[in-house]
Amino acid sequence: MARLRFSSVMAFAMMSLVLVACDALPRGAPVEREVTEAASGEVADFAVYPVTRDFLGILAEWPATGERHLTWIPTSGGARTQVIASGDQLRLTVWDSADDSLLTNGEASAVIEALTVGPDGTIFVPYVGNVRLSGMSTQLARERLQEEIDIIAPSAQVQLELVEGRTNSIDLVGGVGAPGRLPMPDRNYTVLNAIADAGGVRAGMENPQIRLIRAGSIYGTSIDRLFAEPGLDTLLRGGDRVIVEDDRRYFLSLGAAGQQNQHGFPQDHVTALDALAIIGGVESRRGDPGGILILREYPTSAVRTDTRGPTQSRVVFSLDMTNADGLFSARNFRIYPGDLVLVTESPVTGVQTIFGLIGSAFGLVGAANNL
């Protein structure tokens, strides 16, 4: 009888201790209600929005966050031939069979190297003077020089070669097989032409991005987008600089997720479903698929009292992946750079831990009965 009373007292004591310790059990992630219920407090400085089909229409009017929005230049037609510009250098060869030729001095030909096109678009030719060639193709420029030289040497023939200068070449700064300066063969030279001539995009890059620097402005898009939309393969201009680089955007994952890490963007647009796949999904033993939270900060300028923006700059989006509407909505919810995907812990996990402790308590009681 004494042992029975002792066992009962021990069981009651152990269960009491376990229940008291319930709220103090260590966890790797919060339970969803611990986060969402805090938003209703008097001093809450964040807002919670459940992501549903109806809410996605409202969210579409909110501003994007976390990234610099770069525009791009659609393509257009250009001349099929090279055009002479200031800074180019010309190589002029004059052929003349006349013994008293001013230009060849009795030789069969004379070569004049490094005739630089000046800022005014002209070159200087001995015995001829300044000749304006800027804006002409090499063929038209040769004909123009031939007309001028005919005046002093009617029997001479002119040959003209172009060495592209800064205004007739572009720079590929990085992210390709052979970066460097590339001459433009004609005015129909596009971004993809230049990348191909430079050996293509370097292997191993994540969602390669194109940055085009022109006249102090920066334009940007991705290689995948250029491939998908040929109309965006813009024409280059002399002096352009093209950079191919990894996508610098990232989002974070924490809590009961398959991975807790920083993750790059493998494609231009990443949805909540994409993000869950990237982070390895919900940890099966303790994650709550009905409690996926996405934390995001908006600039204060985006805060609105109507539906065209969040009511607080700090926002928590709640996704329930246990029903069809939640799954479809997650597929259409875009992740922005800097977002935190937080997989909350299932309340069942705490209960299972408690039952484990209770089982241990009964084990101790059983051991005591055997004394």
C-alpha positions in Angstrom: 0.0 0.0 0.0 2.8 2.4 0.8 4.5 1.7 -2.5 1.2 2.4 -4.3 0.8 5.7 -2.6 4.4 6.5 -3.4 3.9 5.7 -7.0 0.8 7.9 -7.2 2.6 10.8 -5.6 5.6 10.4 -7.9 3.4 10.2 -11.0 1.4 13.3 -9.9 4.6 15.2 -9.1 6.3 14.3 -12.4 3.2 15.2 -14.5 2.9 18.5 -12.6 6.6 19.3 -13.3 6.2 18.4 -17.0 3.1 20.6 -17.4 4.7 23.5 -15.6 7.7 23.1 -17.9 5.6 23.0 -21.1 6.0 26.6 -22.0 9.7 26.6 -21.2 10.6 23.7 -23.6 13.4 24.8 -26.0 12.3 25.0 -29.7 14.1 25.8 -32.9 11.3 28.0 -34.2 8.2 29.9 -32.9 4.7 28.6 -33.2 2.7 30.6 -35.7 0.2 32.0 -33.2 3.0 33.4 -31.1 3.9 35.7 -34.0 0.5 36.5 -35.5 -1.2 37.1 -32.1 1.4 39.7 -31.3 0.3 41.8 -34.2 -3.0 42.5 -32.3 -1.2 44.0 -29.3 -1.5 47.6 -28.4 2.2 48.3 -29.2 2.5 46.1 -32.3 4.8 47.6 -34.9 4.1 45.1 -37.7 1.0 43.9 -39.6 0.0 40.4 -40.5 -1.7 39.5 -43.8 -3.0 36.0 -44.6 -2.1 35.3 -48.3 -5.3 34.2 -50.1 -6.5 34.5 -53.7 -8.5 37.7 -52.8 -5.5 39.2 -51.1 -3.2 38.7 -54.1 -5.2 41.2 -56.1 -4.6 43.8 -53.3 -0.9 43.0 -53.0 -0.4 43.5 -56.7 -0.8 47.3 -56.1 1.9 47.4 -53.4 5.4 48.5 -54.4 8.2 46.0 -54.9 11.0 46.1 -52.3 14.6 45.1 -51.8 16.0 45.6 -55.3 17.1 48.3 -57.7 14.7 48.4 -60.6 16.6 48.8 -63.9 15.0 49.4 -67.2 16.2 48.0 -70.5 16.3 49.2 -74.1 14.4 47.4 -76.8 16.3 46.7 -80.0 16.0 48.6 -83.3 17.6 48.4 -86.8 21.0 49.8 -87.6 23.3 50.2 -90.6 24.8 47.0 -92.0 28.2 48.7 -92.4 30.7 50.3 -90.1 30.5 54.0 -89.7 33.6 56.2 -89.1 33.5 58.2 -85.9 35.7 60.6 -84.0 38.6 58.8 -82.4 38.9 56.1 -85.1 42.2 55.7 -87.0 42.4 55.2 -90.7 45.2 53.6 -92.8 45.4 55.3 -96.2 47.2 53.6 -99.1 47.7 55.6 -102.4 48.7 53.8 -105.6 50.1 56.0 -108.4 52.1 55.0 -111.5 53.1 58.5 -112.3 56.8 59.2 -111.9 56.3 62.7 -110.6 53.4 61.9 -108.2 53.4 64.2 -105.1 52.0 61.5 -102.9 54.2 58.5 -103.8 57.5 60.2 -104.7 58.2 57.8 -107.6 57.3 54.7 -105.7 54.4 52.4 -106.7 52.5 53.2 -103.5 52.6 55.3 -100.3 51.0 54.4 -97.0 49.9 56.9 -94.5 49.3 55.3 -91.1 47.3 56.4 -88.0 45.2 59.1 -89.5 43.1 59.9 -86.5 39.6 61.3 -87.0 39.4 64.4 -84.9 36.6 65.7 -82.8 35.3 67.7 -85.8 35.1 64.5 -87.8 38.0 65.3 -90.2 41.4 63.8 -91.1 44.4 65.6 -92.5 45.9 64.3 -95.8 49.2 65.9 -97.0 48.7 68.1 -100.1 44.9 67.7 -99.7 44.1 69.2 -96.3 41.3 68.4 -94.0 38.6 66.0 -95.3 35.4 65.4 -93.3 34.7 61.6 -93.0 32.7 61.2 -89.8 29.4 59.4 -90.2 30.4 57.8 -93.5 31.0 54.1 -94.2 34.5 53.1 -95.2 33.3 52.8 -98.8 31.8 56.3 -98.9 34.9 57.7 -97.2 37.2 56.1 -99.8 35.1 57.6 -102.6 35.3 61.0 -100.8 39.1 60.8 -100.5 39.4 59.7 -104.1 37.6 62.8 -105.3 39.9 65.0 -103.3 43.1 63.3 -104.4 42.0 63.3 -108.0 42.6 67.0 -108.0 46.3 66.7 -107.4 47.0 63.2 -108.7 44.4 62.2 -111.3 46.0 58.8 -111.9 46.1 57.8 -108.2 44.0 55.1 -106.7 43.0 55.1 -103.0 42.6 52.3 -100.5 41.2 52.9 -97.0 41.2 50.7 -93.9 39.5 51.5 -90.6 41.0 50.8 -87.1 38.1 51.2 -84.7 38.6 53.6 -81.9 36.7 54.1 -78.7 33.6 55.3 -80.3 33.4 52.3 -82.6 34.1 49.6 -80.0 32.5 48.4 -76.8 34.0 47.0 -73.5 32.9 43.6 -72.1 34.1 44.0 -68.5 33.5 40.5 -67.0 31.4 37.4 -66.8 32.4 36.1 -70.2 35.1 33.8 -71.6 37.3 36.6 -72.9 36.6 40.0 -71.5 38.1 43.1 -73.1 37.5 45.7 -75.8 35.6 44.5 -78.9 35.4 46.4 -82.2 31.9 46.8 -83.6 31.8 45.3 -87.1 28.7 47.3 -88.0 25.8 49.1 -86.5 23.7 46.0 -86.1 25.9 44.7 -83.3 23.8 43.6 -80.4 24.4 42.5 -76.8 24.2 38.8 -77.6 26.5 39.3 -80.6 29.1 40.8 -78.3 28.7 38.1 -75.6 29.1 35.4 -78.3 32.2 37.1 -79.7 33.7 37.2 -76.2 33.4 33.5 -75.6 29.9 33.3 -74.1 28.8 33.6 -70.5 31.2 32.1 -68.0 30.1 28.6 -66.8 28.7 28.3 -63.3 27.1 31.7 -63.0 23.7 31.9 -61.1 21.0 33.5 -63.2 23.5 35.7 -65.1 22.5 39.4 -65.2 23.4 41.9 -68.0 24.3 45.5 -67.0 24.7 48.0 -69.8 26.4 51.3 -69.0 25.7 54.0 -71.5 26.3 57.7 -71.2 26.2 57.6 -67.4 23.0 55.5 -67.2 22.8 51.8 -66.1 20.3 49.4 -67.8 19.8 45.9 -66.7 18.1 42.6 -67.5 18.9 38.9 -67.4 20.4 36.6 -70.0 17.3 34.3 -69.8 15.1 37.2 -70.6 17.1 38.2 -73.7 16.9 34.6 -74.9 13.1 34.5 -74.3 12.4 37.9 -75.8 14.6 38.5 -78.9 13.1 42.0 -79.2 15.1 43.0 -76.2 18.5 42.1 -77.8 19.4 45.8 -78.0 21.9 47.4 -80.4 25.1 48.5 -78.9 26.7 51.9 -79.4 30.4 52.8 -79.5 31.6 53.4 -75.9 29.1 51.1 -74.3 30.3 48.9 -71.4 28.6 45.6 -70.8 29.0 43.6 -67.6 27.8 40.0 -67.1 27.4 39.1 -63.4 25.8 36.7 -61.0 22.3 37.7 -59.7 23.1 39.4 -56.4 19.6 39.1 -54.9 19.0 36.7 -52.1 16.4 35.7 -49.5 16.7 34.0 -46.1 15.2 31.0 -44.5 14.9 30.2 -40.8 13.0 28.0 -38.4 11.8 24.5 -39.0 12.9 24.5 -42.7 15.0 22.0 -44.5 17.8 24.6 -44.7 18.4 27.7 -42.6 20.6 29.8 -44.9 20.9 32.6 -47.4 19.7 31.6 -50.8 20.3 33.3 -54.2 17.7 33.8 -56.9 18.1 31.0 -59.5 15.7 32.8 -61.8 14.2 36.2 -62.4 11.0 35.6 -60.4 10.8 33.4 -57.3 7.5 32.5 -55.8 6.7 31.3 -52.3 6.4 27.7 -53.7 9.8 28.1 -55.4 11.3 29.4 -52.2 10.0 26.4 -50.2 11.5 24.0 -52.8 14.8 25.9 -52.6 15.0 25.7 -48.8 14.3 22.0 -48.8 10.6 22.3 -47.7 9.2 22.0 -44.2 11.1 19.9 -41.7 8.9 16.8 -41.5 9.2 16.1 -37.8 8.6 19.6 -36.4 7.6 22.1 -39.1 4.1 23.4 -39.5 3.0 23.5 -43.2 0.1 25.7 -42.1 2.3 28.3 -40.6 4.7 29.6 -43.3 5.6 33.2 -42.5 7.3 35.6 -44.9 8.8 38.7 -43.2 9.3 41.8 -45.3 10.1 45.5 -44.6 8.7 48.2 -46.8 10.0 51.8 -46.9 7.9 54.2 -44.8 6.9 55.9 -48.0 4.9 52.8 -48.9 2.8 52.8 -45.8 -0.9 53.6 -46.6 -4.1 53.8 -44.7 -6.0 52.3 -47.7 -5.4 49.0 -49.5 -2.7 50.4 -51.9 0.0 49.7 -49.4 0.7 48.1 -46.0 -0.5 49.7 -42.8 2.9 49.1 -41.2 6.4 49.2 -42.7 7.1 45.8 -41.1 4.9 43.1 -42.6 4.3 39.4 -42.0 2.6 37.4 -44.7 1.0 34.2 -43.5 0.7 31.2 -45.8 -1.3 28.0 -45.1 0.0 25.2 -47.3 -2.5 22.7 -46.0 -5.4 23.8 -48.3 -5.8 24.3 -52.0 -6.2 28.1 -51.8 -3.0 28.4 -49.8 -1.1 26.3 -52.3 -2.4 28.2 -55.4 -1.8 31.5 -53.6 1.8 30.5 -52.7 2.4 29.8 -56.4 1.5 33.4 -57.2 3.1 35.1 -54.3 6.5 36.7 -55.3 9.5 36.6 -53.0 11.4 39.8 -53.0 15.1 40.3 -52.2 15.8 40.4 -48.5 12.6 38.5 -47.5 12.8 36.1 -44.6 10.9 32.8 -45.1 10.2 31.5 -41.6 8.8 28.0 -41.1 7.1 27.9 -37.8 7.1 24.9 -35.5 4.1 22.7 -35.2 2.3 22.9 -31.8 2.2 19.1 -32.0 6.0 19.0 -31.6 5.7 20.5 -28.1 2.9 18.0 -27.2 5.1 15.1 -28.4 7.9 16.3 -26.3 5.7 16.5 -23.3 4.3 13.0 -23.8 7.9 11.8 -24.0 8.7 13.4 -20.7 5.5 11.9 -19.2 6.5 8.5 -20.5 9.9 8.9 -18.8 8.1 9.9 -15.6 6.0 6.7 -15.7 9.2 4.8 -16.3 10.6 6.2 -13.1 7.5 5.4 -11.2 7.6 1.8 -12.5 11.2 1.5 -11.4 10.2 2.8 -8.0 7.5 0.1 -7.7 10.1 -2.5 -8.3 12.1 -1.4 -5.4 
